Every structure is written in C-alpha cells, then in structure tokens.
Amino acid sequence: MSLTQRLILRLVPRSWARAMEADSRRWIVRCPCGHEQSLWDLGGIRWKATGSSRMFRRCPRCGQRAWQTITYRAA
C-alpha cells in the first residue's frame, strides 16, 4: 500500500475506505502490449469517478514507456 493510500484511508471512515479500495481495484491500467494491472495495485485511488483517463508510465512487462489507458471494469 502506498503512502498516499495509507494516509487517505486513515482519515476516512472504515466503510469509505473499503469502498475506495473495492472501487479502485475495478479501475484497470492497460498497456498497448496488453498488460493489465489494477490502479489500486499501482498505489492509486480512484473512487466515485467516471470516464476514462491515461497515464504515461513504463510497462513492467514490455519495458516500454507509453500512454496507458485507465478504464473501469464492471464487476
């Protein structure tokens, strides 16, 4: 768990913390090579968000820096 996640989760009620983690695990960061990872596992929080986003980062599988899409995967 990242420092940001620990700090935010300490400041909010437990029910919100559980909801934040569950929701953040549904947001998937996908590299053009096909590698997928949840935003929560990367140390991020995205709660009650809509739409899709992108982030520029290095892929742990292919090693290339690229714009990776962040999309919501419904349960």
C-alpha positions as CSV (number, residue, x, y, z in Angstrom):
1,M,0.0,0.0,0.0
2,S,1.4,3.4,-1.0
3,L,1.9,6.3,1.4
4,T,-1.0,8.2,-0.2
5,Q,-3.3,5.2,0.2
6,R,-2.4,4.7,3.9
7,L,-2.8,8.4,4.7
8,I,-6.2,8.8,3.0
9,L,-7.5,5.5,4.4
10,R,-6.6,6.7,8.0
11,L,-8.5,9.9,7.5
12,V,-11.8,8.5,6.2
13,P,-14.4,6.2,7.9
14,R,-13.8,2.5,7.6
15,S,-16.8,2.0,5.3
16,W,-15.5,4.6,2.9
17,A,-12.0,3.0,3.0
18,R,-13.4,-0.4,2.0
19,A,-15.5,1.2,-0.8
20,M,-12.4,3.2,-2.0
21,E,-10.3,0.0,-2.2
22,A,-13.1,-2.0,-3.9
23,D,-13.8,0.7,-6.5
24,S,-10.1,1.4,-7.2
25,R,-9.4,-2.3,-7.8
26,R,-12.0,-2.1,-10.7
27,W,-10.0,0.6,-12.5
28,I,-7.6,-1.2,-14.8
29,V,-4.4,0.4,-16.2
30,R,-3.8,-1.2,-19.6
31,C,-0.6,-1.0,-21.7
32,P,-0.7,-1.2,-25.5
33,C,1.1,-4.5,-25.2
34,G,-1.9,-5.9,-23.4
35,H,-0.5,-6.0,-19.8
36,E,-3.2,-5.0,-17.2
37,Q,-2.9,-4.1,-13.6
38,S,-5.4,-2.5,-11.2
39,L,-4.9,1.1,-10.2
40,W,-5.0,0.1,-6.5
41,D,-2.1,-2.3,-7.0
42,L,-0.1,0.6,-8.6
43,G,-0.7,2.7,-5.4
44,G,-3.5,4.9,-6.7
45,I,-7.1,5.7,-5.6
46,R,-9.9,6.4,-8.0
47,W,-13.3,6.5,-6.2
48,K,-16.7,7.5,-7.5
49,A,-15.0,8.5,-10.7
50,T,-16.4,8.5,-14.3
51,G,-14.9,8.4,-17.7
52,S,-11.5,7.1,-18.7
53,S,-8.1,8.5,-18.3
54,R,-4.5,7.9,-19.4
55,M,-1.1,7.9,-17.6
56,F,2.4,7.9,-19.1
57,R,4.5,5.2,-17.5
58,R,6.8,2.3,-18.1
59,C,5.2,-1.1,-18.5
60,P,6.6,-3.8,-16.2
61,R,6.1,-6.5,-18.9
62,C,7.4,-4.9,-22.1
63,G,9.6,-2.2,-20.5
64,Q,8.4,0.5,-22.9
65,R,7.2,3.9,-21.8
66,A,3.7,4.6,-23.3
67,W,0.4,6.2,-22.6
68,Q,-1.6,3.6,-20.8
69,T,-5.4,3.8,-20.6
70,I,-7.3,3.6,-17.3
71,T,-10.7,2.1,-17.7
72,Y,-13.4,0.8,-15.4
73,R,-14.2,-2.9,-15.4
74,A,-17.6,-3.6,-14.0
75,A,-17.9,-6.4,-11.6
